Amino acid sequence: LHELQYPEAAKAGEIQGTVRLSFIVEPDGAVSNILIKQSVGGGCDNEAIRLLEGTRWIPAVKNGQYVRSRNEEDISFSFGTRNYQDGHSY
């Protein structure tokens, strides 16, 4: 499992939000046909796709066979509590 790496452009622009992805889980657990349904920008969309592609999913089962299925996943990007004394978030 990959760890989320907050994109530098998003940090610099203090971009936060949730990227919503739609995708197909193939019978072998790989993902394909990734679509961005809700974008955040600042490199967060690409990072969300990287995380999704690096994850093996449990495929759907129909009549005892693994089959393709469409799924959606939300990946949130947010800073911790903001420190108003120096303006940075930690």
ABEGO torsion letter per residue (X at the ends): XBBBBBBAAAAAAGBBEBBBBBBBBBAAGBBBGBBBABBAEGGAAAAAAAAAAABBBBBBBBGGBBBBBBBBBBBBBBBBBBBAAAGBBX
